[in-house]
């Protein structure tokens, strides 16, 4: 069911809330405001208004005091006159404010009307509006039956006449044929919808390669030291293939495919498959392409390997990508030297709905951080040119030192200006650690990573966290190097205008824009590691629903803080909430988790701000979040009701800031996969513990800058976060570098 909503631009927030409520009831809204003061009449032509009205099942006009302007009143009245009067009265619903002084045109008098006390609280009348829309649709169905018997309406008759059909008798014959064809089309659509979609999944088949012989399928376990080939595809269930335990979300791919074809002319999606052994760090990663058609099986990618002689099981990881965007990863395992069949388990599914896949920009590189079977950390780097893996035993040590530097900085007195010497000292230390990490990872994709503007990161285990935001892409500065004199302007402009050439001259200054977190978009995802004796891999679903909508964080906000935030500086949490009240249309504060849930259910806030304390539950031995005083929520207890009303499509932005009097042993990273799986669109968390007196001002400044950035139309979250980090740092809040975002970087914000 489609509903056209006409409104004044000033009422957009209220109408947007109403649209979300109607959408949860299965109603598609087409909100087009017929008053565009800035663009003028040409931006929204009278013809578009007519088409929107005729193609919708119901028309809702939200009348505010300045809904009609002189020029638009003429246009709208003219359009209303062109419409069939019976059609108009069967479709129109008026929503009018009791305090409004709008002069309702004569053509709209006597139509169904819902009166509201205040248009800002339009959503409170949704039940009455739903009831009226239901009656309108019922009337429309009756009118439709009449048209089947009597021919076209006035608008349809004019359309028929434009095609050369002049006589009324001919018009009726044309109309009857039109409705007959329409009913046939609806019948075909209904039949197609009733057919179950093809269940295609990632599949593997192993072949044994014998000298001088053709490939023979291995039906049982592998033989040690034998050479094998592994065929990988996405297809329908077939004998000889091992299917993944989770289907590939093919049914959500768009029907229109990009203009990519193989030599044999098969249309479809060109996907990249990367294969590497999890137990053998010396074995190189292999990559190949497959073509996924609209239906049926894809082409196969074939990889060669040898069965190990010192292990009871061969295991390899498969990564499926499109434009360097990771879609799915899986673990293929098969016994060695003993009987047993192979298994294929999906360990991460980054997006269940792929309908917008081709519209979204790709990435210059993708990084998969994980641990091998021996427990050693490693990274897989993927670009269009190469796919390389590298062990990273020393990277964790550098990451720990970065956290120590940040935590040590939080114990110092507050900084109130950009040129404070402590900022220089901290950036100097971070630059040296970041340079060593960048060199280690840069060895796998040197040129690609050095030039990449967009990078996707997947962490398959909580221990795999690597703060690439602190990677320093320039040479490490000299001990007496000052902050670059152009650094402040560079942060505000978002680009470095330095005259220094690449090489030794880079060491003479400390450049904040050398950090990856300040010069490129990083989309980060964290997998949830399962527990249990047979648990393998990780499971991740960052499903953002069938349609990605814009994040509007400052429509309604919810705030909560631990009492420990005010330990050193009383009033810190109150100052953050007061700032939220200034920036948001509506703001609420919760004192405990019960009140938090109640406010979630009642108001559906779009931005959740938590300045919480973390610790370990002494009994359950699991991390817990504290707000208020001794109000704890374990990570395993986070359910959908703590983020949104259950069953709704709301996807709030979560700002999770840590406060502690010492370095916390419980990382906020452990809460992220749970929050994402229960409905958060994006989670911003800290990579180091922050004192309450530091967390408060930094959070306030972050919110102010986020509000400014969100006013830019069409801005994506990844770009907004990059801009906000720079500006918060320019305000003398260097702990903005400690923020890491987890979730889709291509969400529209504002």
C-alpha positions in Angstrom: 0.0 0.0 0.0 1.4 3.4 -1.0 0.5 6.7 0.7 1.4 10.1 -0.6 2.0 12.7 2.1 2.1 16.4 1.4 3.5 18.7 4.0 5.4 21.9 4.7 9.2 21.3 5.0 9.1 22.7 8.6 7.1 19.6 9.6 9.6 17.1 8.2 10.7 15.7 11.6 7.1 15.0 12.7 6.2 13.5 9.3 9.3 11.3 9.3 8.3 9.9 12.6 4.8 9.2 11.3 6.2 7.5 8.2 8.3 5.1 10.3 5.2 4.2 12.3 3.2 3.6 9.1 6.0 1.6 7.6 5.9 -0.8 10.6 2.3 -1.4 9.6 3.2 -2.3 6.1 2.5 1.1 4.5 5.0 2.6 2.0 5.1 6.4 2.4 6.0 8.8 -0.5 6.5 12.0 1.4 6.8 14.9 -1.0 6.3 18.4 0.3 4.4 20.6 -2.2 6.1 23.7 -0.8 9.8 24.2 -1.6 10.6 27.8 -0.7 14.3 27.6 -1.6 14.0 25.7 -4.9 10.9 27.4 -6.2 8.1 26.0 -8.3 10.4 24.4 -10.9 11.9 22.0 -8.4 8.6 20.1 -8.0 6.4 20.5 -11.0 2.7 20.4 -11.0 2.8 17.3 -13.1 4.8 15.5 -10.4 2.2 16.3 -7.8 -0.5 14.9 -10.1 1.5 11.7 -10.7 2.2 11.2 -7.0 -1.5 11.6 -6.2 -2.8 9.3 -9.0 -0.3 6.6 -8.3 -0.9 6.3 -4.6 -3.6 4.4 -2.7 -4.2 7.3 -0.3 -3.3 11.0 -0.1 -2.6 12.7 3.2 -2.2 16.5 3.5 -0.7 17.8 6.7 -2.0 21.4 7.0 0.3 23.7 8.9 -0.2 27.5 9.2 2.0 28.3 6.1 1.2 25.2 4.1 -0.2 27.2 1.2 1.6 30.0 -0.4 0.0 32.1 -3.1 1.8 30.5 -6.1 1.4 26.9 -4.8 -2.3 27.4 -3.9 -2.9 28.1 -7.6 -1.0 25.1 -8.8 -2.5 22.7 -6.3 -6.0 23.9 -7.0 -5.4 23.5 -10.7 -4.2 19.9 -10.1 -7.2 19.1 -7.9 -9.6 20.3 -10.6 -7.9 18.0 -13.2 -8.5 15.0 -10.9 -11.7 13.1 -11.0 -13.8 14.4 -8.1 -14.9 10.9 -7.1 -11.3 9.7 -7.1 -10.2 12.6 -5.0 -12.8 12.1 -2.3 -11.9 8.5 -2.2 -8.2 9.2 -1.6 -7.8 12.3 0.5 -7.3 12.6 4.2 -6.6 15.9 5.9 -4.5 16.3 9.1 -5.1 19.7 10.6 -3.7 21.3 13.7 -6.4 22.7 16.1 -4.2 25.8 16.5 -3.7 26.2 12.8 -5.3 29.2 10.9 -4.9 27.6 7.5 -7.6 28.5 5.0 -8.6 25.2 3.6 -9.4 25.4 -0.1 -13.0 24.8 -1.1 -12.0 21.7 -3.0 -10.8 20.1 0.3 -13.9 20.9 2.4 -15.9 18.0 3.8 -13.1 15.5 3.4 -12.1 13.0 6.2 -10.1 15.0 8.7 -7.9 14.1 11.7 -7.3 17.0 14.1 -4.2 17.1 16.3 -3.4 19.5 19.1 0.2 19.9 18.1 1.8 18.8 14.8 5.0 18.1 16.7 3.2 15.2 18.2 1.8 13.9 15.0 2.9 10.3 15.7 0.5 10.1 18.7 -2.4 10.1 16.3 -1.1 7.3 14.2 -4.0 4.9 15.2 -6.6 7.4 14.1 -4.7 8.0 10.9 -4.3 4.3 10.2 -8.1 3.8 10.7 -8.9 6.6 8.2 -6.4 5.2 5.7 -8.0 1.8 6.0 -11.4 3.3 5.2 -9.9 5.2 2.2 -8.4 2.0 0.8 -11.8 0.3 1.2 -13.5 3.1 -0.7 -10.8 3.0 -3.4 -11.5 -0.7 -3.9 -15.2 0.0 -4.4 -14.4 2.8 -6.8 -12.1 0.4 -8.7 -14.8 -2.1 -9.2 -17.1 0.7 -10.6 -14.4 1.7 -13.0 -14.1 -1.8 -14.3 -17.8 -1.7 -15.3 -18.0 1.9 -16.5 -14.6 2.6 -18.1 -12.0 5.2 -17.4 -12.0 8.1 -14.9 -11.6 11.6 -16.3 -7.7 11.5 -16.1 -7.6 8.0 -17.7 -10.1 9.1 -20.4 -7.8 12.0 -21.3 -4.8 9.7 -21.5 -6.7 7.4 -23.8 -7.8 10.3 -26.0 -4.2 11.4 -26.3 -3.5 8.0 -27.8 -6.1 8.6 -30.5 -9.0 6.8 -28.9 -11.8 9.4 -29.3 -15.1 7.5 -28.9 -16.5 6.7 -25.5 -17.3 3.2 -26.6 -13.7 2.7 -27.7 -12.5 4.2 -24.4 -14.5 1.6 -22.5 -13.2 -1.2 -24.6 -9.7 0.1 -24.0 -10.4 0.4 -20.3 -11.7 -3.1 -20.0 -8.6 -4.4 -21.8 -6.4 -2.3 -19.5 -7.9 -3.8 -16.4 -7.8 -7.3 -17.9 -4.1 -7.0 -18.5 -3.5 -5.5 -15.1 -5.2 -8.5 -13.4 -3.1 -10.9 -15.4 0.0 -9.1 -14.3 -1.1 -9.2 -10.7 -1.7 -12.9 -11.1 1.7 -13.6 -12.4 3.3 -11.5 -9.6 1.3 -13.5 -7.0 2.4 -16.8 -8.5 6.1 -15.7 -8.5 5.8 -14.5 -4.9 4.3 -17.9 -3.9 7.2 -19.8 -5.4 10.0 -20.5 -2.8 13.2 -18.7 -3.8 16.2 -20.7 -4.8 18.4 -21.7 -1.8 21.8 -21.2 -3.1 24.8 -21.5 -0.8 28.6 -21.4 -0.8 29.7 -24.9 -1.8 33.0 -26.8 -1.9 34.2 -30.0 -3.6 37.6 -31.6 -3.2 39.4 -33.5 -5.9 42.5 -35.6 -5.6 45.2 -34.9 -8.2 47.0 -38.0 -9.4 49.9 -37.9 -11.9 48.8 -38.8 -15.4 45.2 -39.1 -14.4 42.2 -36.9 -14.5 40.8 -35.4 -11.3 39.0 -37.8 -9.1 36.6 -36.6 -6.3 37.8 -37.5 -2.8 34.7 -38.9 -1.1 36.2 -39.4 2.4 39.1 -38.0 4.4 42.3 -36.7 2.9 45.5 -38.6 2.7 48.6 -37.0 4.2 51.0 -35.3 1.8 48.7 -35.8 -1.1 47.9 -32.9 -3.5 44.3 -31.8 -3.9 42.2 -29.2 -5.6 39.2 -27.4 -4.0 36.4 -26.2 -6.3 34.4 -23.3 -4.7 31.1 -22.0 -6.0 27.7 -20.6 -5.0 25.0 -22.9 -6.2 22.0 -25.2 -5.7 22.3 -28.4 -3.7 24.2 -30.9 -5.8 25.6 -34.4 -5.2 29.3 -34.3 -4.4 29.3 -30.7 -3.1 29.4 -29.7 0.5 26.9 -27.0 1.3 27.5 -24.2 3.8 25.3 -24.3 6.9 23.9 -20.8 6.0 22.6 -19.8 2.6 24.1 -17.0 0.6 21.6 -14.1 0.4 21.2 -14.3 -3.3 17.5 -13.7 -3.3 18.0 -10.1 -2.2 20.3 -9.2 -5.1 18.8 -6.7 -7.5 17.3 -7.9 -10.7 19.3 -5.4 -12.7 22.9 -6.6 -12.8 26.0 -4.4 -13.4 27.4 -4.5 -16.9 29.9 -7.3 -16.2 30.1 -10.4 -18.3 32.4 -13.3 -18.8 33.8 -14.3 -22.2 30.8 -16.7 -22.6 28.4 -13.8 -22.1 26.8 -14.7 -18.8 25.3 -11.7 -17.0 25.6 -11.6 -13.2 27.8 -10.5 -10.4 31.5 -10.9 -10.6 32.6 -12.0 -7.1 36.1 -12.5 -5.7 37.0 -15.6 -3.6 40.1 -15.7 -1.4 41.3 -19.0 0.0 44.0 -19.6 2.6 45.0 -22.3 5.1 44.4 -21.4 8.7 47.1 -23.7 10.2 50.0 -23.0 7.8 51.1 -19.4 7.9 53.7 -20.0 5.2 51.1 -21.1 2.6 50.2 -18.2 0.4 46.7 -16.9 0.0 45.0 -17.7 -3.4 42.4 -15.6 -5.1 40.1 -16.2 -8.1 36.8 -14.8 -9.5 33.4 -16.5 -10.0 30.4 -15.3 -11.9 27.1 -15.5 -10.1 24.1 -15.5 -12.6 20.5 -14.5 -11.8 19.6 -18.1 -11.2 21.4 -21.5 -11.1 25.0 -22.2 -10.2 27.9 -19.8 -10.4 31.2 -20.6 -12.1 33.8 -22.4 -9.9 37.0 -21.1 -8.5 39.7 -23.8 -8.1 42.5 -23.7 -5.5 45.3 -26.2 -5.0 46.7 -27.4 -1.6 48.4 -30.4 0.1 47.0 -32.3 3.0 49.2 -31.9 6.1 51.0 -34.9 7.5 51.1 -33.7 11.1 47.5 -32.8 11.6 44.2 -34.7 11.9 42.3 -32.0 10.1 42.8 -29.7 7.1 41.1 -26.3 7.6 40.9 -23.3 5.3 39.2 -19.9 5.3 37.1 -18.7 2.4 36.4 -15.0 1.9 33.7 -13.8 -0.6 34.0 -10.2 -1.7 32.5 -7.7 -4.2 34.6 -4.6 -5.0 36.8 -5.5 -2.0 33.7 -5.4 0.3 33.5 -8.6 2.4 30.2 -10.3 2.0 30.7 -13.7 3.7 33.5 -15.8 5.2 33.5 -19.5 5.9 35.6 -22.3 7.3 36.1 -25.4 5.3 37.4 -28.5 7.2 38.0 -32.1 6.3 39.7 -35.0 8.2 43.2 -36.1 7.3 44.3 -39.7 7.6 40.9 -40.9 8.9 37.4 -41.4 7.7 34.9 -38.5 7.8 33.1 -36.0 5.6 34.0 -32.4 5.1 32.1 -29.5 6.7 31.6 -25.9 5.6 30.6 -23.4 8.3 29.8 -19.7 7.7 31.7 -17.7 10.3 30.6 -14.2 9.3 27.8 -12.7 7.3 28.4 -9.0 7.0 25.1 -8.1 5.3 22.1 -10.3 4.8 20.4 -7.9 2.3 22.5 -7.2 -0.8 19.9 -5.2 -2.8 22.0 -2.0 -2.6 25.3 -3.8 -3.2 26.1 -2.2 -6.6 25.1 1.3 -5.5 27.4 1.3 -2.6 31.0 2.3 -3.2 33.7 -0.4 -2.8 36.9 -0.4 -0.8 40.4 0.1 -1.9 41.5 -2.7 0.4 40.1 -5.2 3.0 41.9 -6.5 6.1 40.8 -9.6 8.0 42.4 -9.9 11.4 42.2 -13.3 13.0 44.2 -16.1 14.8 45.4 -19.3 13.2 44.9 -22.8 14.6 48.1 -22.2 16.7 46.6 -19.1 18.4 49.0 -16.7 16.7 47.5 -13.4 15.4 47.6 -12.8 11.7 46.1 -10.6 9.0 44.9 -11.2 5.5 45.2 -8.2 3.2 43.1 -8.1 0.0 43.1 -5.7 -2.9 42.2 -6.0 -6.6 45.9 -6.7 -7.3 46.8 -9.2 -4.6 45.8 -11.1 -1.6 48.5 -11.7 1.0 48.6 -13.0 4.6 51.1 -12.1 7.3 51.7 -13.2 10.9 51.5 -10.3 13.4 52.9 -11.4 16.7 54.5 -8.0 17.3 51.5 -6.0 16.3 49.6 -6.8 19.5 52.5 -5.5 21.6 52.4 -2.2 19.8 48.6 -2.0 20.1 48.9 -2.5 23.9 51.4 0.3 24.1 49.1 2.6 22.3 46.4 1.9 24.9 48.9 2.5 27.6 49.8 5.9 26.1 46.2 6.9 25.9 45.4 5.7 29.4 48.4 7.5 30.8 47.2 10.7 29.1 43.8 10.5 30.8 45.4 10.9 34.3 46.8 14.3 33.4 45.0 17.6 34.1 42.5 18.8 31.4 43.7 20.3 28.2 41.9 23.4 26.9 43.9 24.4 23.9 45.4 22.9 20.7 49.0 24.1 21.2 49.3 22.4 24.7 52.7 20.7 24.9 51.1 17.5 26.2 49.2 17.1 22.9 52.5 17.2 21.1 54.1 14.7 23.4 51.2 12.3 23.1 51.1 12.6 19.3 54.9 12.0 19.2 54.6 8.8 21.1 51.6 7.6 19.1 53.3 8.4 15.8 56.3 6.1 16.7 54.0 3.2 17.7 51.7 3.8 14.7 54.7 4.0 12.3 56.0 0.6 13.4 52.5 -1.0 13.0 52.0 0.6 9.6 55.3 -0.8 8.4 54.4 -4.3 9.6 51.1 -4.3 7.9 52.3 -2.3 4.9 54.6 -5.1 4.0 51.6 -7.1 2.7 50.0 -4.4 0.6 52.6 -1.7 0.5 51.3 0.6 -2.3 47.6 -0.2 -2.0 47.4 0.5 1.7 49.6 3.6 1.5 47.2 5.1 -1.0 43.9 3.6 0.1 41.2 6.1 1.0 38.6 3.5 2.1 39.5 0.3 4.1 37.2 -2.4 5.4 38.3 -4.3 8.5 36.9 -7.5 9.8 38.0 -8.8 13.3 37.1 -12.5 13.7 38.1 -12.7 17.4 38.1 -10.2 20.2 41.8 -10.7 20.7 42.3 -9.7 17.1 41.7 -6.0 17.7 44.3 -3.9 16.0 43.8 -0.1 16.2 44.6 0.7 12.6 43.2 4.2 13.2 46.6 4.9 14.9 48.7 3.7 12.0 51.1 6.5 11.0 51.7 6.7 7.3 54.6 9.0 7.4 58.2 8.6 8.8 58.4 8.6 12.6 59.2 12.2 13.8 62.5 13.3 15.4 62.6 13.7 19.1 62.7 17.5 18.9 60.1 17.7 16.1 57.3 20.2 16.7 53.7 20.0 15.6 53.4 21.0 12.0 52.6 24.8 12.0 49.9 24.1 9.4 48.4 21.2 11.3 45.5 23.1 12.7 44.4 24.5 9.4 44.9 21.0 7.9 42.6 19.5 10.4 39.8 22.1 9.8 40.2 21.8 6.0 40.5 18.0 6.0 43.7 18.1 3.9 47.4 18.5 4.4 48.8 21.6 2.6 52.4 20.8 3.7 55.3 21.7 1.4 57.5 18.9 2.9 58.4 16.2 0.4 58.0 12.5 1.2 61.1 11.0 2.8 63.5 12.4 5.5 61.8 15.8 5.6 58.7 14.1 7.1 60.7 13.5 10.3 61.1 17.2 11.0 57.4 17.7 12.1 54.6 15.8 13.8 51.6 15.7 11.4 48.3 14.7 12.9 46.9 14.0 9.4 49.5 11.2 9.1 47.3 9.0 11.3 44.9 6.7 9.3 42.0 7.6 11.6 42.3 11.2 10.4 43.0 10.7 6.7 40.8 7.8 5.5 37.4 6.1 5.9 37.6 2.9 8.0 34.6 0.6 8.1 35.2 -1.8 11.0 33.3 -5.0 11.9 33.6 -7.2 14.9 32.5 -10.8 15.0 31.0 -12.6 18.0 33.1 -15.5 19.1 30.9 -18.5 20.1 31.6 -20.5 23.2 31.7 -24.3 23.8 34.0 -27.2 23.2 33.2 -27.5 19.5 32.9 -23.8 18.7 34.7 -22.7 15.6 35.1 -19.4 13.9 32.7 -16.6 14.6 29.3 -15.5 13.8 28.4 -12.0 12.7 25.3 -10.4 11.2 25.3 -6.7 10.6 22.0 -6.9 8.8 20.6 -3.4 8.5 17.2 -4.4 7.2 15.7 -4.6 3.7 16.2 -0.8 3.2 19.0 1.3 4.6 17.6 4.6 5.9 19.3 7.8 6.9 20.5 8.0 10.5 18.9 11.0 12.2 20.7 10.9 15.5 19.4 14.2 17.0 15.7 13.6 16.5 15.4 11.9 19.8 18.3 11.0 22.2 18.7 8.9 25.3 21.5 9.4 27.8 22.8 7.5 30.8 26.0 7.7 32.8 27.7 5.9 35.7 27.9 7.8 39.0 31.7 7.3 38.7 31.7 9.9 35.9 31.2 12.7 38.5 33.7 11.3 41.0 36.5 13.8 40.2 34.5 16.6 38.8 30.9 16.8 40.0 28.4 17.9 37.3 30.2 16.2 34.4 27.3 14.0 33.4 24.8 16.8 33.8 26.8 19.0 31.4 26.7 16.3 28.8 22.9 15.8 29.1 22.3 19.6 28.9 24.4 19.7 25.7 22.2 16.9 24.3 19.1 18.9 25.2 20.4 21.8 23.2 21.3 19.7 20.1 18.3 17.4 20.1 14.6 17.9 19.5 13.8 15.6 22.4 16.3 14.2 25.0 15.7 11.8 27.9 17.9 10.6 30.7 17.8 7.2 32.5 19.0 6.5 36.0 18.9 2.7 35.8 18.4 0.0 33.2 14.7 -0.5 33.9 14.1 3.2 33.2 16.3 2.9 30.1 14.2 0.1 28.7 11.0 2.0 29.4 12.2 5.1 27.6 13.4 3.0 24.6 9.9 1.5 24.3 8.1 4.8 24.7 10.2 7.2 22.6 12.3 5.1 20.1 15.4 7.3 20.4 17.7 7.5 17.4 20.9 8.2 19.4 21.9 6.3 22.6 24.7 7.9 24.6 26.3 5.8 27.3 29.2 7.0 29.5 29.4 3.8 31.4 31.8 1.9 33.7 32.9 -1.6 33.0 33.9 -4.4 35.3 33.7 -8.2 35.6 30.9 -9.9 37.4 32.6 -11.8 40.2 30.2 -14.7 40.0 29.5 -15.1 36.3 32.9 -13.9 35.2 31.5 -11.9 32.3 31.8 -8.2 31.6 29.1 -5.8 32.8 28.1 -2.2 32.0 27.3 0.1 34.9 25.0 3.2 34.8 23.8 5.1 37.8 25.0 3.5 41.0 25.5 -0.3 41.0 23.1 -0.7 38.1 24.8 -3.5 36.1 23.9 -5.0 32.7 25.9 -8.1 31.6 27.0 -8.4 28.0 25.0 -11.6 27.7 21.9 -9.7 29.0 21.8 -7.1 26.2 18.6 -7.7 24.3 16.7 -5.9 21.5 14.6 -4.0 24.1 17.7 -2.1 25.3 18.1 -0.6 21.8 14.7 -0.4 20.2 11.1 -1.6 20.6 11.2 -5.3 19.7 10.1 -6.1 16.2 10.6 -2.5 14.9 13.0 -1.4 12.1 14.6 1.3 14.2 18.4 1.1 14.2 19.9 3.6 16.7 23.4 5.0 16.7 25.2 4.0 19.9 27.9 6.1 21.5 29.7 3.9 24.1 32.3 5.9 26.1 34.3 4.3 28.9 35.2 5.8 32.2 37.4 4.3 34.8 39.8 5.4 37.6 42.4 3.0 36.1 43.0 1.1 33.0 40.1 -1.3 32.6 40.9 -5.0 32.0 37.4 -5.3 30.5 37.3 -4.0 26.9 34.3 -2.4 25.5 35.0 -4.4 22.4 33.2 -7.4 24.0 29.9 -5.5 24.0 30.0 -4.5 20.3 28.9 -7.6 18.5 26.0 -8.1 20.9 24.9 -4.5 20.4 25.2 -4.8 16.6 23.3 -8.1 16.5 20.4 -6.7 18.6 19.8 -3.7 16.4 22.4 -1.0 16.6 23.3 0.6 13.2 26.7 1.8 14.3 28.6 1.5 17.6 31.2 4.0 18.6 33.5 2.8 21.4 36.8 3.7 23.0 40.0 1.7 22.6 41.2 2.8 26.0 39.7 3.6 29.4 38.9 7.3 29.9 38.4 9.1 33.2 35.0 10.7 33.7 36.3 14.2 33.7 37.9 13.5 30.4 35.0 11.5 28.9 32.5 14.3 29.6 34.1 17.2 27.7 35.2 15.0 24.9 31.7 13.5 24.5 30.2 17.0 24.5 32.6 18.3 21.8 32.0 15.2 19.8 28.2 15.6 19.8 28.5 19.3 18.9 30.7 18.5 15.9 28.5 15.5 14.9 25.5 17.8 14.8 27.3 20.3 12.6 28.5 17.6 10.2 25.0 15.9 10.1 23.5 19.1 8.5 25.3 18.4 5.3 22.9 16.7 2.9 23.9 13.3 1.6 26.8 12.9 4.1 27.8 9.3 4.8 28.6 8.2 8.3 32.2 7.2 7.5 33.0 10.6 6.0 31.2 12.4 8.9 33.2 10.5 11.5 36.4 11.4 9.7 35.5 15.1 9.8 34.3 15.0 13.4 37.6 13.3 14.6 39.6 16.1 13.0 37.6 18.9 14.4 37.4 17.5 17.9 41.2 17.1 17.9 41.5 20.7 16.6 39.5 21.8 19.7 42.1 20.4 22.0 40.4 17.0 22.7 43.0 14.5 21.5 41.1 11.6 23.0 38.9 11.7 19.9 41.6 9.5 18.4 40.5 6.8 20.9 37.1 6.4 19.2 36.6 3.5 16.9 33.4 2.9 14.9 31.9 -0.5 14.2 29.3 -0.7 11.5 28.4 0.3 7.9 30.3 3.4 6.9 27.8 4.2 4.1 24.8 5.0 6.3 23.5 8.4 5.4 23.4 10.7 8.4 21.3 13.8 8.9 
